[in-house]
């Protein structure tokens, strides 16, 4: 699971939104698009693998 926190200004206030992705490529595309829009993006990677 990959989590992306996007910090953006909404009505003059800083707001943090958290988005979760299962796919690394989709997460990277989303983060790149938000960064291109000028937003501050923090990516958290979960390196633990689940066992059955």
Secondary structure as the mmCIF struct_conf table of DSSP 4:
data_model
#
loop_
_struct_conf.conf_type_id
_struct_conf.id
_struct_conf.beg_label_comp_id
_struct_conf.beg_label_asym_id
_struct_conf.beg_label_seq_id
_struct_conf.end_label_comp_id
_struct_conf.end_label_asym_id
_struct_conf.end_label_seq_id
STRN STRN1 UNK A 2 UNK A 10
TURN_TY1_P TURN_TY1_P1 UNK A 11 UNK A 12
STRN STRN2 UNK A 13 UNK A 21
BEND BEND1 UNK A 22 UNK A 22
HELX_RH_AL_P HELX_RH_AL_P1 UNK A 24 UNK A 36
TURN_TY1_P TURN_TY1_P2 UNK A 37 UNK A 38
STRN STRN3 UNK A 40 UNK A 45
HELX_LH_PP_P HELX_LH_PP_P1 UNK A 48 UNK A 50
#
